[in-house]
């Protein structure tokens, strides 16, 4: 048997095992009615499988002189393309990575990029190409515009006190934003347009500068050391968690004021407009910072006071 005929027998024998019925061969070239890509894909397997069934002499006899051209063998090379970490098995006749990506871009309708390989890198069987796409997402949002706080001095107010003259209001702005992703990673975000829907209104606060530390109480001018803005809440000894004795041991009655000792030391004498004069003699777990509790003798008085923002002298 000649070398060429033996090669044909190799292809016929193994192709029958892998592919089913083989119709005809001529000089080692596959006829057009056969599935060429399957023959090429399994070519190495074909030669190896049949060679194992021959004697050493016969194996040597068919190891060369194959009439399949190199161009034929390069057709439909399997390549593993991973786009954004999702693998795809693709057969290609491209010679380089650049040619292969160009083909896939036309097929998928997206632009593909790779950082691992150069465009002129030659395609090899079963090579892995890690690629990614740039995705652009455009959307519109409504965002808040922060207001500023403007502070103005007021010589008629005691030094150390503040008063909100006008509350600030946030504005609204509509933005069109374009985000660019490399795979699933955000690499760029830009504002395409910005339209103000509502202007922000600045907050105006006045602070006292008066050096004369006196306050009028029942027609009398009383001197004081300092004045602070506080939130004052009414309470009684009858409230849950309260009793008739303060933290300093005095009686819990009107005039007893609960404070945060880090802000107002215990024993400090205070004047609270609308309440009167009292002494910082009690404490409470919820009293932190510029908060005070004013003790009343009846629940109705405490409820009537409620919670207010006042200046404590």
LINSULSUL-V794756 format. One record per helix or strand of 3 or more residues. SS is the DSSP state (H for helix, E for strand). FROM is the first residue (numbers start at 1). TO is the last residue. Records with the same first field share a line. If there is no record, write none. Layout:
# LINSULSUL-V794756
SS=FROM-TO  FROM-TO
This chain:
# LINSULSUL-V794756
H=3-19  36-41  43-51  56-62  70-73  97-108  299-305
E=77-83  86-92  128-145  149-158  162-166  171-182  185-198  203-210  214-217  220-223  228-235  256-258  269-272  276-282  291-295  307-312
